[in-house]
Amino acid sequence: MILQIHLVKPDGDPIYGRSYETSPPSKIQGVPGHVRACAVLYQSSSGTSRERVYTLEQENNLWAYVFFDSLTVIFLMPKYTDFSPMKKMMQSLGKEIASSYGDFVNAWSGNIGDFEGIAEVIDQYVLWDLAGPTKKEMTKIRKYVDSALEKYNVAYAGIVDATGQMVTGNIPENHLQNITKELSDDSIAPSREMVPTSITVHEHVVQLLRVRSLVVVAASYPTAGRFPALKAVDEIAHNLASLVKE
């Protein structure tokens, strides 16, 4: 469970903070000094990899850092959170923020207006991760998947959440287990370029594509080649990406 998210510059200066300890979520100011110091230390180290998640335990809390050239995204969560699915969301959200707002950081004057829309971007990732899509969104998502199943010659299609559970679709349980393992092994990188990852599960060519904290899945029949699944996963992902921008 995400408690807080902070954006800081490479030198540790805070840019924006958001708390999910309140309902609705609220903007917060400031980052603890030792957390900022750790971020600067990591950021300045030649051994720190970009887009990898680093963690710092503190009493009952866990701080997680994702580093980019222009900024650092810092997450606070309870120490005993199931970290593996959270990591996927952190990386994906971090890439979205860095891509959309990174150019503002170096020349930032302190005007939060430069980051217009940042709250909505963060909320869409985190709230879907905490509570899943709303009922209204789920109705649309099911239609996206059902339409692709009717239109394309695929064995199955569906959407999997950050915990590896199927949100909707007809993915067989034994296939879902293999797909979940791929997700937990970091095989499916967050992608803003809408480029699927192909894996083979029980002789089926399966296409996987992340849309924020969700993964779109489609599998061709063994004799059909990969193109039916590619078309299905592309259409579902395109509709899903449009939905999260509404």
N, C-alpha and C positions, 0 to 999 in steps of 0.2 A: 504494500500500500504506500503510495507516494504522499508524504506530508507537506513538503515544500519543494519548490524549484527556484533556482537562482541563476541568473546570467551575469557573468563577470568578464571584464576585459582581461587580456593576458597579464596585466600588471596587478590584477586583483581588485580593481575598482568595480563596485557593483553597478550593474545596468538596470536590472529588473528582477523582482522577486514575486512569487505567487504562492499562497498558502492554501492547502486543501484540508486544513484542520478546522475550517469554518464552512458553513453552508449558507449561501453560495460561496465559492472560492473568492479570496480577496487578495489584493495587492499588498505586499509587505516590503518594508525597507530594511536594508542592512543584512550583512552576512557575518556570522561569528568570526572574530579575528583569526583564530587558529585554522578555521576552514579556508579562509582566504589565503593565509600563508601557505597552507598545503597546496592549494591550487596554483599559486605562483611557483612554488618549488617544482611541482610536476611539470608545469608549462615550460619552465626554463631548462629542464633536463633534456639532454640529447637522446636519452633512452626512452622517453615518453612517446608512445605511438598515438597518432591522431585517430580519433573515432573509436578507440578502445575504452572500455569502462574500467576505472580504477576506484578502489573503495578505501574508506577509513572508518574503523569502528570507534565509537565513543559511548561508553556506558551502554544504554539500551538503544542507541541509535546507530544507523549506518549512513554515512555520507558517501555518495557515488559521484565521480567526476567523468565527464566526457570532454576531450580537448579537441579544439579546432584551431586553425591558424589565427582566426579573428577573435575568438571568444572561448570561454569555458562554460559548460552547462553543469550545474551542481544540483544533485537531488538529495533530499533527506527522507528516510523511511525508517520504520522500526527495524531493529537489529535482526529479528528472526523472520523477516519477509522472505517469501519464496523468490530468490533473486534472479533465477534463470529467465523467467518470462519478463521480469522487469527490465532486464538488460536489453532485450530486443527493442522495447519501447523507448528506452533512453537513447539508444543509438539512432533510431529512426527519427525521433523528435529532434535530437541534436543536429542531424543532417539537415532537416527542414529549416530549423532556425538559422543555422550557419549559412545556408544557401540563400534564404530570403532576407536576412538582416545583417549578414557579415560585413557587407560593404559600408554600412553606416557606422561601424564600431570605431574604426581608426580616426575618423573625423568627427566623432560624436561630441556634441556641445553640451550634453546633459539634458536635452529636450526629449522627453519621453514620447513626444508626438512622432519622432522619427521611427518609432517602433509600433506604429498604429496597427492594430489587429493581432499583436503578439499574444494577448490574453486568450483570444478565440482559438488560435493555433494550439497553444499549450493545453487548453481545456479539452479540445477535441481528442487529443491523444490520451490524456490522463483519465478523463471521465469515461471514455470508452473502455479503458483498461480496468477501471475500478468497478463500473456498473454495467458495461456493455452498451450497445446501441439502445436508443429508446424504442418503445413499441411502434411508433410511427416510422422510425428508421428501419426497424426489423421488417415491417411490412414491405417496404421498398426493396430491402436487401433480398428477401425471399423471392420477390418478383424478378430481380436481376438473375438470380441463380436458376430459377425455373425457366425463364426465357432462354437462357443459354443451353439448358438441357434439351429443350424442345428444338432449338435451332441447329445445334451442332451434333455431329455423330460422335459423342463422347460416352465413355463408360460411366463416369461420374463427375460431379462438380460440387463445390461447396466452399465455405469460408471457415477458417480456423482462427480462434482467438489466441491471445498471448500465452495462455496456459495450456494450449494444445487441444482444447475442446472444440468440437464442431459447433459453430453458431447456426448454420443451416446448410442443407445439401443432402446428398446421398452417398457420402464417402463411406465405403465399407470399414468396419471396425479394424480388421487386420491391416488394411492399408493405412488407416489413420494412425496406428501405432508406429509404423515406419516413418510416416511424415512427421509426426511429433518428435521422433528421435533426430531427424534431420534438423529440425528447428532448434532443439536443445543442444545440438553439436555445432551451432553457429554456421551451418552450411548455407543458410539463406540470408544473405546480407540485406539490410534495408536498402531500398531502391527508390529513387525519385525519377528514374529514367524509364520506368514502366518496362523493364527488361526482365522476363521471367527466368527462373532457374529451372533446369530440367533434371529430374532424377528418375530412376527406374524402380518401380515397386511391383513385385510379382508379375514381371513381364509387361507391365503397363508403363508407358512413358507419361510421367506426371509433370505438369507445369505448376510452379509455385511463384507467386508474386505478392510482395508485401504492399499493403496500403495502410500506412500508419501502424497501429498496433495489431491489425488483422492480416491474415494471409489468405489470398485467393488460391484455390486449388482446382485443377481440372486434369482429367486423365483420358488419353485416347485409348481405344481398343488396341490390343497387341498387334493386329494386322493393319491398322489404319494409319500408322505414322504419327508424327507429332503435331501436324498442322491443325486438326480439329480441336485439340486441347489448347493449342496456342491461341486460336481464335476465340475460344470460349473464355479462357482466363483473361485475355485482353479486354473483351467486352465487359465482363463482370468488374474487373479492376477499374476500367474507365468510368463506369457508372458509380462505383463505390467512391472513387476519388472525387467525382462531382458532388456526391451526396455530402461528404464531409466538409465541402467548401460552402454549402448552403447556409 
